[in-house]
């Protein structure tokens, strides 16, 4: 951590994480500015304009004072301040300035993000910010977007880069407390309308320390991130420098997708330990299109950890990434399959620092019956499951029977419940949903081998909605309760069916298949929507559809009502990149897909 606050200062004598009283996300910004001065804190690689924008600790402090003072002129403590700036250092300034001004930050995205204007409207209606922060370059489209809001709910618009430094003279930072709400992290909306999780300073600080300990990171961390800053994983990345005094390089998601080598190159650009995080698709994409140009040197031996989370983890993607970059010094233990969610601030579990990816094969039929039975890879009903490792220190994850609220033994599939100081304080302005999701009690614990051990009997637990199982003490995620497909009384995991459909034909784009159930005659029936693979746009549909039907019938013993082939980009996804199956199902049923 910062030289004046060592990692040990976050741990009690038993090694439990305890955030010192008064510590907040912005506690060390002034100290870092005084100590590190002209040392870079954040850097943005603007590939669109071929420039690098660097923000030193001293400059960050000056800009925070200015924007914070401007916000205090027009807000009251507890007001929401929405950040609608593009990816870049202005986003970092806006986020921390809102918090230091005594407001609740609401990290969002500029309205030009394709396909997500409806979500942005929903979030603004829910959070009701009094101020929106943006930049001079994007002020006009943001202003135009806000005109759709009722006049009495239209927030004031402030361009972060237009506030003069002189405004910050004499700025008095708000008296923040560790248990104050720092920001609202809106869920990605993969299964329902987005809700704002109330993240306190304690929750966020705890989660950063949990990640440092779990991944085994050097306290003085360098990192590089193209993740959207409104997403929980991207947002947590900007907290590392604030709390640890490290250095973060930012780039836009578009810059990464267009040229994945930009991210890879930055990972190896420094001799110091490097840490980053990305969803699974990024590793597959980098393996395909992220190799260095011929003759260019690349050394990835400094990479300490790469969190792989946010979407289901593919063994093939990890193996392809490892194979592609092993010749450049990448250690095979670097990729860390992980589990997390917005309601837990972000991070829940990951694999140990010195371990490589661990995958097991389980019997598909037994899994749908709620039991994880390990089989050989050549078993006719084998389906692969990837370990998400060990739950972070000072956090508990139990597998629960959702019908009885009782803890289940290892090897049994149930709902994952979480407890710990990193868990959010509930949903913004949703007391009933908060009670149902965040305020649960275990009706019974296992007499032996309980994963709730050392948590208080009165502990309140978060229902995640995720299904999981413990095998050999490690956590495996098997699916979402709401996504389960139930046909003739048997459960089927949609991702399992989707993987079968993708493997059935080379004309299907792997990872871009959605399976869901629709009402049939007296039973639920399965529909599969698949995007065509690159180069397969003109391929005849009937053989592809028949191959998918036959393979799904053979492997899963379920009939398929319809196989719909669509062009690339048609299947809706959440802002975090997950398949939005329920949205896809709705579009299918109303004929708009």
N, C-alpha and C positions, 0 to 999 in steps of 0.2 A: 504494500500500500504506500501512501505518501510517506516520505522519510520520517515525518513526525508522528505517524500513526501506523505502527507495524501490524501485520496480519494477526499476530498474537493478541493484540488489543481487542480483537473481535471475538475472542474465545475465552470461556470461563475455565476454571481449573480442571473441569472434566472434559474439556474440548468442545463443548456446545457453543454454537454461535449466539452471541449476545451483543446486540448493537449498543454501544455506549450512549447513555442518556444525552439527548440534545443533538445527536448526529442526524444530519439530513443529507439529501443528495447534493446539496450545494455548500455543505459545511467547509469543504477544502478548496473551493474555487479561489477565494481570496488568498489563502495560504499558498496555493500553487502559483498564483500570479506573482506573489512577492518572492517566492523561492526560485521559480523557473523563468520568470520574466519574458525574455525574448526567445525562449525555447518553444518550438512548435507544439501546439496542443492538438489541433485538428487541421486536416488538409483535405481539400476537395480537388479531384482530378476531373476537370471539365473537358471531356474529349470533344464535345460538340463545338466548342470555341477554341480548342487546342491551347488550353491555359491551365495553370495550377494556382489555386487560391489557398493561401496558407494563413492560419490564424494562430498567433502566439498566445501564451497564457496572459501576457499583459494586455494584448489587444482584446482578448475575450473578456477580461475584467472590465475594460473600458466600455465595450459594447453592451455588456450585461447591465452596467450602471445606467447607460443611456436609455436602453429599451425598457428596463425595469422602472425607471423614473417616469417615463412616458406612460407606461401602463398604470402606474399608481395615480396618475392624474385623471384617469378615466374609468377606473375600476374600484370596487370595494373588495376587502378580503373575502375569499371564497368564490368570487366570480369565476366563471369558466373563460379561458382564453384558448381559442382554437388556432392551431398552427397549420396553415395551408400554404406553406412555402414549398418550392421545389427542393429536391435533394441538394444538400450543400451546407456550408457553414452557417448560413442564415437560419437554417432549421435548428441547429444546435443552440444558437444565440436565443432564438425565440422561445424554445422549450425551457431553458434554464432561467431566462429573464422572467417568464410568466410565473415560475415557482418562486423566485426571489422577491417578486412584487407582492406575494401573498395570494395569488390567484391559483386556480386549479388548471393545469395545462391539459389540453385535449389534442394530442398529436393526430393529425389527419393528413390529407393529401390535397394537392391542387386539383381543381375540377377537370383538368384535361386528361386525367387518368382514364383510359378508355373503359367504357362499360360499367363504371361505378358511380355515376352521378346520382342514381337512385339511393345508393347506400349513403353517400355524402349528405343528401337531403335528410335521410332518416336520422343520421347521427347528429346533425345540427339541430333538428327538431327535438331530439332527446336531451342533448347537453345544454341547449339554449345559451351559447356563449354571448357575453356582452362585447367581446372584441375578437376580431379575426386578424391574425398576423400573416402577412405575405411579403412579397418583394415588389420593388418598383416594376420589374419586368412582367410580373404576373398579376399586377393589381387590377388591370382592366377586366380580364376574364373572370377573376374572383368577384369583382364588383358586379359584373353582369350576372353571375351565378346567384349572388346574394339577393338580387332584385326579385327573385322568385319567392322570397320569404315574405310573410306578412310584415307590414311596415313597423309595427310595434315590437317585432322580434328580430329586426334587422340589426346585426351587430355593427359596431364601429370597425372600420378597416384601417389598419396601420401597416405601412411598409417598413419592415425591419431595417433595411439598408438606407432608408430615408431619414431616420432619426439622427440628428446631429450628436456628436460626442458630448458637446457642451451641456446637453439636457441632463446628463448624468451627474453633474457636479453636486455633491452633497446628498446623493441618493442614500436613503436609509432602507436597508433590506428588512423585509418583514420578519417579525419574531416567530420563526417556524419551530414546530415541535416534531419529535420523531414520529408520533402517531398521527400527524396531520395527513390528509389526503394530498399527495403531490400531483397526481395526474389521473386521468381516466383513460384506461386502455380498452378500446372498443374491440370486441371479439370479431373474428374474421367473417362470421355469418355463414359458416358451411352448413349448418342445420337449422338456423332460425335467424330472425332479425338481429342485427348487432346490438349488443348491450355494453354499457360502459362499466368496466371493472374498476372499482375504487382502489388504487394502488397507493399505499402510504409510503413515507420515507423508510420506515422500518422494513416493509415488504421488499422494496427495491434494493436497499442496502444489504439485507439478508441474502437475497437471491444472487447478487454480485459475488458476495463472499462464498456462497455455496458453489457457484460455478468455478471460481478460482481454485477452491479446494478440490472439487471433483475432477477437474481436468488436469490438476497438478501444474498450474501455471506459475511462471515466475511473477512475483508481485509487480514488477515494473514491466508492464505488458505493452508490446506494439501490436497493432491489429489493423486489418484492412477489411472494409465492408462495402458491398454494393446493395445490401438489403435495404428495402424501403424503410425510412425512419418512422413511419407511422405504424409499422408492424412491430409486435413485441420483441422479436429477436433483433431487429435492426435498432430499435430504441435502446435496448439494454447495452448494445455495443458502445453507444456514445457515453454511457455511464462509467465505463472502465477508466478512461482518462480522468474524469471528474473525481473519482474516488481513489484512483491509484497513481495519478500523475503520469500516466503513460502517453501514448501517441496513437492517434487513429487517422487512417487514410480512408476517405470516402470516395465513392464513385456512384454513378446512377445505375439502376438495374438495366436500363436499355444499353448502356455502355458495355456492361458485362455480356448480355445476351448477344449483342452484335459481334463482339470480339472477346471470347472468354479468356484469351491469353492475357488480357489487360489485368485481370484479377490474379492469375497465376504469376505473372511477372512481379507484381507488387508483393506477393507472398514471399518471394525470394530476394527482395530488393535490399534487405537489411540483414546484418549478421546477428542481430539480437533476436530472441525468441519471438515468433510470430503466431498469433492466434486469430481464427476467423470462424464464421458460422455460415451455413447455407442449407437450403432444402435439397432433397435428394436429386432433383432433376439437374441441379447445377454441376454435380460431380459427373453425371453422365455426359452433359454437354461439354464440360471442360475436357473430358477424356477424348471426345470426338473432334473438338475444334479448338482446343486450348494449348496445343503443343507449341513450343517456341519455333520461330522461323529458323530455317536451316542456317547453321553457323552462329546462332546467337547463344551465348552461355546462359545457363540457368542452374541455380543451386538452391534446392528446397530443403536442405538438411537442417535449416534453422526453424522449420515449421514445427511448433510444439503441439498444436491441437486444432482440428477442424470439426466443429460440431455439425453433425448431420441430423437435422430435425425438421419439424413443421409438416412433413408429409411422410407417407409410408416409405420405409427404407428398402431399397432394392440391393440384393447381394450382387447382382450383375453390375450395377452402377458403381458400387464401391470397388469391386474387383477390377473393373475397367480403369478406374481412376488410379488405383494403386499400380497397375501394370504400366499405364501410360507415363507415370511420373517417377517410378522407382529408379530409372536410369539417371534421374536428376537429383538423387539423394533423398527423396521422400521416404520417410520411415513408414513401414506397413502398419504401424500402430497409431498413426496420426488421426485418421478419421474416427470420430466418436459418435456412433449411433446414439441418439438421445431422445428423450420424451419431455414434453413441456406443454404449457397452455397459458393463455392470458390470465386466467383466474388464479394462477400460481405465480404471478408476475411474468414468468416465462419458464424457468428451468426446474425440472423435477429429477431426472436421472440421466446417467450416461455411463459408458463403459470405463473401466479403470485406466489410468494413464498409460500403463505398459502393455495393454492388451489390444489385440487386433479384433476385427469384426468377428462375432460369434453368431452362428446360425444353426438352428436345429430343424429337423424334419419331424412333423407330427402327423398323426392320422387325421385326415380331413373329416371323416365321419364322426370320429370321437370328439373332435374339436367342436363341431356343430352341436354335439350333445353336452358340451360344457366341460370336457376333459381334454387336457393336453397330454397325449400319449406319444412318446418319441418312437419313431420308426426309421428304418434305413431309407436313404434317398431314393432307392429304386422301388420302394413300396408302391403299389398301384394307387393308393390314396394319400401319398405323401404330399404335404404342402409345407413350404419353408416359412420359418418365423425367425426374425432377427432380434437378438437381445438388445435391450436398451439399458442394460447394466444395472448399476446400483443407485438407489435413491440417495439424494444429496444429504449431507450431514444436517442434523436438526430439522429434518423433514420426514414425515411418515407417509407411507402409501400402503393401504390394505386392500385386499381383494374381497369384495362383499357380495353376498347374495342380495340383489336389489329387491327381492320379494320379502325378505325377512330382516334386512339390515344387519345380518350376522356375518362375521368374518369367515371366509372359506380357506381351507388348507391349500398348501402348495400343490400345483397340478390341476386345480379347478379354476375354470374361467368364471369371472364375475366382474362387477363394476369396480373401477379403481376409485377409492376415496383417498383424499389427501388432507394432511394437517401440518401446520408449521407457521412460523412467523412470516414466511414469504407469501402466504395466501392473502389475496385481496380482501377488502373489507365488505364485499358485497357488490351489488349492481347499483348504479346511480339511479335514484328515484324509482326503484322497483322493489319495494319491501317484500311482497309476496314471493317473487322469484328469488330474492336473496335468501329468504327463510328456507325455501325448498332446496336451494343449491348449496348454500354455505353453512347452514345451521343444523347439521345432522349429527345424530349420536349412534354409536355402535351399540346394538342390542346385546351382543356377546362377542367375546374375543376367544381366540384359540387358547387352550390351556397350555399347549406347548408350541413353540415356534411362531408365536404371534408377531406380526409385523407392526403391531401397535404398541409393542413393549416400550416402556418408559414414557409413554404419552399419558397425560392425566385421564382418569376415568371420566371426568367432566368435559373432555376435549370435544370441540365441535369440528365436524369433518365436511369437506367439500365433495359433493357428488360430481364426478368429472363427466359422466356420460360415456366414458371410454371403457371398453372391455379389455381385460388383461389377465395375466396369469404369472405366478412365480414358478420358475424352474431352477433348481440348484441355487436359490437365493437371488436370482437375477430376474428383472422385470421384462416381460414381453407384452406388447400391445397387439391385440387381436382384431380390434375394430371399434365401431361406434354403435351404441345400443340403437339409436334412431335410424341407422343405416341398414340394420339387419334385414335380410329378405327372408320371409317366412312362407314356405310353400308346403302344403300338406302337413303342417305341424312341425316341420324341420327348419332349423335355422341355417342360413347360408350367409357367408360374409361377402359383401359385394366386391371387395378388392380381389378376392379369390376368383370369382367369376370373371372379373375384368382381366386378370392376368391370363386366364385360360383363353378368353376371346382374343387377346392381343397375340398370344402364341399360335393361334389357329391359322393365321394368314400373315404373310409378310406385307400385305397391303394395308394392315392396320397399324396405326401409330401407337407404339407401346407407351403406357402411362397416360393415354388420352382416350380412355374407354370408361363409360359410366353404365353401371348396372343398377336397376331398381325394380321394384314390383309395382304393378298396377292392378286394380280390381278386374277380375275376370268373372266367368259364370260360376259362381259358388266357390271360387278359390282365388288366391292371389296368383298372378302370372308375371313372368320376368320379361323385361325389355332391356335390350342392350343398345346403347348408342356409341358408335365408334368413329373416331376421326381417321380419315385416310392418311396413310404414310406418305412422306415426300416421294413424288414420282408416280404415285398410284391414283392420281386424280381422275384418269380416264379408264381405269380398270373396270371391267364389267362387274356389277354389284352382285349378281346372283351367286356365282361361285364363292365369293367371299362370305356372303351371308350363310350359305349352306355349310361351309367349313366351320364357321363359328357355332352354328346350331348343333352340328354333329359333335364337336369337341366338348361343348358345354353339357350336352346330353350324356356323353360318355363319362366325363369326369365327375359331374355333379348330379346326374340322374334327375334333371329337371327339364321340362319342356320350355322352350323360349317362344314367347308370343310374337316378338318382333325384333328384328335386327335392323337398325337404321344407320346407314353410312353417311357421314357428313364431312364437310371440308375442314381443314385445319382451323382451329380457333373458335369453332362453333360451340363446343361444350363449355358451359359457364364455369368459371372458377372464382374462388374467393380472392380478396385482396392479398392473401398470403400464398396464393397459388394452389390451394387445395381444390379438388373436384367438388363442385357444388351440386351434389346429386339431387337434392330436393328441388333445387331451382331447375335443373335439367328435366326432372320428372314433371314439374309443373308446366314447363314449355312444351314437353311432349304431349301432355294431356290436353292442353288448350290449342294445340296445333300450330304454335309459333316457333317450334324448334327448327 
